[in-house]
Amino acid sequence: MKKLRYPLMSNNITKNDLEQVIKYLKKKNPILTQSQNVEKFEIAWSKWLGVKYSVFVNSGSSANLITLSTLKELYGFGEIIVPSLTWVSDVASVIQNGFTPVFVDINLNNLSMNEDLILDKINNNTKGVFITYAQGFNALSFKLLNKLKELSIPLIEDVCESHGANFQNKKLGTYGLMSNFSFYYAHHMSTIEGGMVCTNNKKIYQILRMFRSHGMVREINDLKIKNRYINQNKDLNEKFIFAYPAYNVRNTELNAIIGINQLKFLDKNIKLRNQNHKIFLQNIDKKYFITNFDLKGSSNYAFNLILKKANKKNVIKLMEGMNKAKIEYRRGSAGGGNQLRQPYLKKYIKKNLHLNFPVTEHIHFYGFYLGNYPSLTKNSIIKLCNIINKILTS
């Protein structure tokens, strides 16, 4: 009898996506580097999200990098408040740009930063709050937004795992000064590799365009701003004026074509993911696992499997059972758990600082996530839950 297998993702690049790429490649002399399709995708994405401007880059990590680079140019050096449970590039981009990361523990019901702890950490040296909407959960509140506005502290949103999640029926990624998205293979939609930075600020948009492409002034698409640079640098070839010490993180026409096609199905797939998540929570054993997540405004990325009690024997038993049943999983949830335990941070933080984050510590050792994707059926999710439930009760 063939064993069940539950991967983290399935069929996220479709045959139809590839057909669109092939159709384009069959054109006479197709442009492959960044061109009209990249711009078309940016416009379509901005319309879907509800922002004025979007900049397509080669990964969500690159989106993090140029976002923090732009923030540094506008606000100078200082502290950035970040979650202890997040993806590595969020924290890395803070460090790479010379900011000091200030860590905050998370809430168990949404896996995002505890807003009271955020507010406790704000001081005169705070240059921004970099929030991660982990695993598709909303983490915004009027309390947080109003306080940040009152203190004139910019909010940066990491929406890489949470496409379509919302607060007060307005999509996450539209509240902050800038927001970042990832189109990695396993995410809600994919361009194979890719990311997006979004903003409603015209000046920031032009800076982001330059940071994406070597800091070149010719990337500016506002003639008034571009001519100002040209007139201030008459001793330079106007095609080679570099305003910032930037990067090359551009994406390609082919990735953009896939993005344009995938965007057509995103809303439908988000609905399916959320339906799957509810079925999972209804059938997983509430005696052993946390199920009281705040689902309001969520856009589920993965099934979270978090043990209620810190039981090492059950963790080992669970992993052995899932391996045997060919259930693919990731331990530690978003980013592998507590970032403060990672070696890249050792020279930036105090020894044993990770112990000050008890909620993240619990998820680090007793939390997992499993794959959720649109092609999952109700019966397959129930079977998955039955397998997991039996592991701990047998």
C-alpha positions as CSV (number, residue, x, y, z in Angstrom):
1,M,0.0,0.0,0.0
2,K,1.4,3.4,-1.0
3,K,2.2,5.6,2.0
4,L,0.6,9.0,2.3
5,R,2.8,12.0,1.6
6,Y,2.1,15.6,2.6
7,P,4.6,18.0,1.2
8,L,5.0,21.7,2.2
9,M,3.9,22.8,-1.2
10,S,2.5,21.3,-4.4
11,N,2.0,22.6,-7.9
12,N,2.7,26.3,-7.1
13,I,4.1,26.9,-10.6
14,T,1.4,25.6,-13.0
15,K,1.5,24.4,-16.5
16,N,-0.5,27.5,-17.5
17,D,2.2,29.7,-16.0
18,L,4.9,27.9,-18.1
19,E,2.7,28.2,-21.2
20,Q,2.7,32.0,-20.8
21,V,6.5,32.0,-20.6
22,I,6.8,29.8,-23.6
23,K,4.4,32.0,-25.6
24,Y,6.6,35.0,-24.8
25,L,9.8,33.2,-25.7
26,K,8.5,32.3,-29.1
27,K,8.2,36.0,-30.0
28,K,10.8,37.5,-32.3
29,N,13.8,38.8,-30.2
30,P,12.0,38.7,-26.7
31,I,13.6,40.9,-24.1
32,L,14.5,38.8,-21.0
33,T,15.9,41.4,-18.6
34,Q,13.8,43.9,-16.7
35,S,11.4,45.6,-19.1
36,Q,7.7,46.1,-19.9
37,N,6.4,43.0,-18.2
38,V,8.1,43.9,-14.9
39,E,6.4,47.3,-15.1
40,K,3.1,45.6,-16.0
41,F,3.4,43.2,-13.0
42,E,4.2,46.1,-10.7
43,I,1.1,48.0,-11.8
44,A,-1.1,44.9,-11.5
45,W,0.3,44.1,-8.0
46,S,-0.2,47.7,-6.8
47,K,-3.8,47.6,-7.9
48,W,-4.5,44.3,-6.2
49,L,-2.8,45.4,-3.0
50,G,-4.2,48.9,-2.9
51,V,-1.0,51.0,-3.0
52,K,0.4,53.6,-5.4
53,Y,3.8,52.1,-6.1
54,S,5.5,48.7,-6.2
55,V,9.1,47.7,-7.1
56,F,9.7,44.2,-8.3
57,V,13.0,42.6,-7.1
58,N,14.7,39.2,-7.2
59,S,13.6,38.0,-3.7
60,G,11.8,38.9,-0.6
61,S,15.2,39.2,1.1
62,S,16.3,41.8,-1.5
63,A,13.0,43.6,-0.7
64,N,14.0,43.7,2.9
65,L,17.5,44.9,2.0
66,I,16.5,47.9,-0.1
67,T,13.7,48.8,2.2
68,L,16.0,49.2,5.1
69,S,18.6,50.9,2.9
70,T,16.0,53.5,2.0
71,L,14.9,53.9,5.6
72,K,18.5,54.6,6.6
73,E,18.8,57.3,3.9
74,L,15.6,59.0,5.2
75,Y,16.0,58.5,9.0
76,G,19.6,57.9,9.7
77,F,21.1,55.3,12.0
78,G,19.4,54.0,15.2
79,E,17.4,51.1,16.5
80,I,14.8,49.0,14.7
81,I,12.4,46.9,16.7
82,V,12.1,43.4,15.3
83,P,10.4,40.1,16.3
84,S,12.4,37.2,17.8
85,L,10.4,34.9,15.5
86,T,10.9,35.9,11.9
87,W,12.9,35.2,8.8
88,V,16.7,35.7,8.9
89,S,16.7,38.4,6.2
90,D,14.5,40.7,8.2
91,V,17.1,40.9,11.0
92,A,20.1,40.6,8.6
93,S,18.8,43.6,6.6
94,V,18.7,45.7,9.8
95,I,22.3,44.8,10.7
96,Q,23.6,45.1,7.1
97,N,22.3,48.7,7.1
98,G,24.0,49.6,10.4
99,F,20.9,49.7,12.5
100,T,20.7,48.0,15.9
101,P,18.1,45.3,16.2
102,V,15.9,45.5,19.3
103,F,14.1,42.2,19.8
104,V,10.5,41.7,21.0
105,D,8.7,38.4,22.0
106,I,5.6,37.3,20.2
107,N,2.0,36.5,20.9
108,L,1.0,32.8,20.8
109,N,-2.3,33.5,19.1
110,N,-0.9,35.2,16.0
111,L,2.9,34.5,16.1
112,S,3.7,38.2,15.7
113,M,5.2,40.8,18.0
114,N,3.4,41.5,21.3
115,E,2.3,45.1,20.8
116,D,2.7,46.1,24.5
117,L,6.4,44.9,24.3
118,I,6.9,46.9,21.2
119,L,5.6,50.1,22.9
120,D,7.8,49.4,25.9
121,K,10.9,49.2,23.7
122,I,10.3,52.5,21.8
123,N,12.7,55.3,22.8
124,N,14.3,58.4,21.2
125,N,16.7,56.3,19.2
126,T,13.9,54.2,17.6
127,K,14.0,54.6,13.8
128,G,11.3,52.1,12.9
129,V,9.2,49.0,13.8
130,F,9.7,46.1,11.4
131,I,6.7,43.9,11.9
132,T,6.5,40.3,10.5
133,Y,3.0,38.9,9.8
134,A,4.1,35.3,10.4
135,Q,2.3,32.4,8.8
136,G,-0.5,34.5,7.4
137,F,-1.8,36.1,10.7
138,N,-2.8,39.7,11.2
139,A,-0.9,41.5,13.9
140,L,-2.1,45.1,13.6
141,S,-4.3,47.0,16.0
142,F,-5.5,50.6,16.3
143,K,-3.6,50.9,19.6
144,L,-0.2,50.1,17.8
145,L,-1.0,52.2,14.7
146,N,-2.1,55.2,16.6
147,K,0.9,55.2,18.9
148,L,3.3,54.9,16.1
149,K,1.6,57.7,14.3
150,E,1.7,59.8,17.5
151,L,5.4,59.2,17.9
152,S,6.2,59.6,14.2
153,I,7.8,56.2,14.0
154,P,7.6,54.5,10.7
155,L,6.1,51.0,10.4
156,I,7.8,48.6,8.0
157,E,5.6,45.5,7.1
158,D,7.0,42.1,6.2
159,V,4.0,40.4,4.5
160,C,6.1,37.7,2.8
161,E,4.0,34.9,4.3
162,S,0.7,36.7,4.4
163,H,-0.5,37.8,1.0
164,G,-4.1,39.0,1.3
165,A,-4.2,39.1,5.1
166,N,-6.0,42.2,6.3
167,F,-6.8,44.5,9.2
168,Q,-10.2,46.2,9.2
169,N,-10.8,44.9,5.6
170,K,-7.7,46.7,4.3
171,K,-4.8,44.5,3.1
172,L,-1.7,44.2,5.2
173,G,1.1,45.9,3.3
174,T,-0.9,49.1,2.9
175,Y,-0.4,50.5,6.5
176,G,3.3,51.0,6.7
177,L,5.8,53.5,5.2
178,M,7.0,50.5,3.1
179,S,6.0,46.8,2.9
180,N,7.8,43.7,1.6
181,F,6.4,40.6,-0.1
182,S,8.1,37.4,-1.3
183,F,7.1,35.3,-4.3
184,Y,9.2,32.3,-3.3
185,Y,8.0,28.9,-4.5
186,A,6.2,27.9,-1.3
187,H,4.4,31.2,-0.8
188,H,0.8,32.2,-1.6
189,M,1.9,33.0,-5.2
190,S,5.2,32.5,-6.8
191,T,7.4,33.9,-9.5
192,I,9.9,31.1,-8.8
193,E,12.1,33.6,-7.0
194,G,11.0,37.2,-6.5
195,G,9.9,39.9,-4.1
196,M,8.1,43.3,-4.1
197,V,8.5,46.5,-2.1
198,C,5.4,48.7,-1.9
199,T,4.8,52.2,-0.8
200,N,2.5,55.2,-1.2
201,N,5.3,57.7,-0.9
202,K,6.5,59.1,-4.3
203,K,9.9,60.1,-3.1
204,I,10.5,56.7,-1.5
205,Y,9.4,55.0,-4.7
206,Q,12.1,56.7,-6.7
207,I,14.8,55.9,-4.1
208,L,13.7,52.2,-4.2
209,R,14.0,52.1,-8.0
210,M,17.5,53.4,-7.7
211,F,18.5,51.0,-4.9
212,R,17.2,48.1,-7.0
213,S,19.6,49.0,-9.8
214,H,23.0,50.1,-8.7
215,G,21.8,53.5,-7.4
216,M,21.5,54.7,-11.0
217,V,19.6,58.0,-11.5
218,R,18.4,56.8,-14.9
219,E,16.1,54.4,-13.1
220,I,14.0,57.3,-11.9
221,N,10.8,57.6,-13.9
222,D,9.8,61.1,-12.6
223,L,11.4,63.6,-15.0
224,K,11.4,66.4,-12.5
225,I,13.4,64.4,-9.9
226,K,15.7,62.9,-12.6
227,N,16.5,66.3,-14.1
228,R,17.4,67.7,-10.7
229,Y,20.1,65.0,-10.4
230,I,21.3,65.7,-13.9
231,N,21.5,69.4,-13.4
232,Q,23.4,69.0,-10.1
233,N,26.0,66.6,-11.8
234,K,26.8,68.2,-15.1
235,D,30.3,66.8,-15.1
236,L,28.8,63.2,-15.3
237,N,27.3,61.3,-18.1
238,E,23.6,61.4,-17.3
239,K,23.3,57.7,-18.1
240,F,25.9,56.9,-15.3
241,I,25.0,59.0,-12.3
242,F,24.9,56.8,-9.2
243,A,23.1,58.5,-6.3
244,Y,23.4,55.7,-3.7
245,P,25.9,52.9,-2.9
246,A,23.3,50.4,-3.9
247,Y,22.8,46.9,-5.4
248,N,21.6,45.0,-8.4
249,V,18.5,43.1,-7.3
250,R,16.4,43.4,-10.5
251,N,14.2,40.6,-11.6
252,T,13.4,39.4,-15.2
253,E,10.6,39.5,-17.7
254,L,10.1,35.8,-17.4
255,N,9.5,36.0,-13.6
256,A,7.2,38.9,-14.1
257,I,5.1,37.0,-16.7
258,I,4.6,34.2,-14.2
259,G,3.7,36.8,-11.5
260,I,1.1,38.4,-13.8
261,N,-0.5,35.0,-14.5
262,Q,-0.4,33.9,-10.9
263,L,-2.0,37.1,-9.6
264,K,-5.2,36.1,-11.5
265,F,-5.8,33.2,-9.2
266,L,-4.5,34.6,-5.9
267,D,-7.8,35.6,-4.3
268,K,-9.3,32.2,-5.1
269,N,-6.3,30.4,-3.7
270,I,-6.3,32.5,-0.5
271,K,-9.9,31.5,0.0
272,L,-9.0,27.8,-0.4
273,R,-6.1,28.1,2.0
274,N,-8.3,29.7,4.7
275,Q,-10.9,26.9,4.2
276,N,-8.2,24.3,4.6
277,H,-6.9,25.9,7.7
278,K,-10.3,25.8,9.4
279,I,-10.7,22.2,8.6
280,F,-7.3,21.5,10.1
281,L,-8.0,23.3,13.3
282,Q,-11.4,21.6,13.6
283,N,-9.8,18.1,13.4
284,I,-6.4,18.4,15.1
285,D,-6.4,17.2,18.7
286,K,-7.1,20.2,21.0
287,K,-5.9,18.3,24.0
288,Y,-2.3,18.3,22.7
289,F,-2.1,21.2,20.2
290,I,-2.9,24.9,20.3
291,T,-5.9,25.8,18.1
292,N,-7.1,29.1,19.5
293,F,-5.4,31.3,16.9
294,D,-6.8,34.7,16.1
295,L,-8.1,34.1,12.5
296,K,-9.6,37.5,11.9
297,G,-8.1,38.9,8.8
298,S,-5.8,35.9,8.3
299,S,-4.6,34.5,5.0
300,N,-3.2,31.2,6.0
301,Y,0.3,30.1,4.8
302,A,0.7,26.9,6.7
303,F,-0.8,24.6,9.3
304,N,0.8,25.4,12.7
305,L,1.3,22.4,14.9
306,I,2.3,23.7,18.3
307,L,2.3,21.5,21.4
308,K,0.5,23.0,24.4
309,K,2.9,21.6,26.9
310,A,6.7,21.5,26.8
311,N,7.1,17.8,26.5
312,K,10.4,16.6,25.0
313,K,9.2,13.0,24.6
314,N,6.2,14.1,22.6
315,V,8.3,16.2,20.3
316,I,10.5,13.2,19.5
317,K,7.5,11.0,19.1
318,L,5.8,13.5,16.8
319,M,8.8,13.9,14.6
320,E,9.4,10.2,14.3
321,G,5.8,9.6,13.5
322,M,5.6,12.3,10.9
323,N,8.8,11.1,9.2
324,K,7.4,7.6,9.1
325,A,4.1,8.9,7.5
326,K,6.0,11.0,5.0
327,I,4.6,14.2,6.3
328,E,7.0,17.1,5.5
329,Y,7.3,19.7,8.3
330,R,9.5,22.5,9.6
331,R,10.4,22.7,13.2
332,G,10.3,26.0,15.0
333,S,7.7,27.6,12.7
334,A,8.7,30.8,10.9
335,G,12.4,31.1,10.3
336,G,13.3,28.0,12.3
337,G,12.3,29.4,15.6
338,N,14.2,31.9,17.9
339,Q,16.5,34.0,15.8
340,L,18.5,35.0,18.9
341,R,19.8,31.4,19.0
342,Q,21.4,31.8,15.5
343,P,25.2,32.0,15.1
344,Y,25.0,35.1,12.9
345,L,23.7,37.1,15.9
346,K,26.3,36.0,18.5
347,K,28.5,39.1,18.2
348,Y,25.6,41.5,18.2
349,I,23.7,40.4,21.3
350,K,24.4,39.5,24.9
351,K,25.0,35.8,25.8
352,N,21.8,33.9,26.7
353,L,19.6,36.8,25.6
354,H,17.4,34.2,23.8
355,L,16.1,33.0,27.2
356,N,14.3,36.3,27.7
357,F,11.7,35.3,25.0
358,P,9.7,32.5,26.5
359,V,6.9,32.4,23.9
360,T,9.4,32.2,21.0
361,E,11.4,29.7,23.0
362,H,8.3,27.4,23.3
363,I,7.7,27.5,19.5
364,H,11.4,27.0,18.8
365,F,11.3,23.6,20.5
366,Y,7.6,22.6,20.5
367,G,6.3,24.2,17.3
368,F,6.1,23.0,13.7
369,Y,4.3,23.9,10.5
370,L,2.9,21.7,7.8
371,G,2.1,22.4,4.2
372,N,-1.2,24.1,3.2
373,Y,-1.9,24.6,-0.5
374,P,-5.0,25.1,-2.6
375,S,-5.1,21.5,-4.1
376,L,-5.5,19.9,-0.7
377,T,-8.9,18.2,-0.3
378,K,-11.0,18.1,2.9
379,N,-10.5,14.3,3.1
380,S,-6.8,14.6,2.8
381,I,-6.6,17.2,5.6
382,I,-8.8,15.0,7.9
383,K,-6.5,12.0,7.2
384,L,-3.5,14.2,8.0
385,C,-5.0,15.2,11.3
386,N,-6.0,11.6,12.1
387,I,-2.4,10.4,11.5
388,I,-0.9,13.2,13.8
389,N,-3.5,12.6,16.5
390,K,-2.8,8.9,16.6
391,I,1.0,9.5,16.9
392,L,0.5,11.1,20.4
393,T,-2.3,8.8,21.6
394,S,-0.9,5.5,20.5
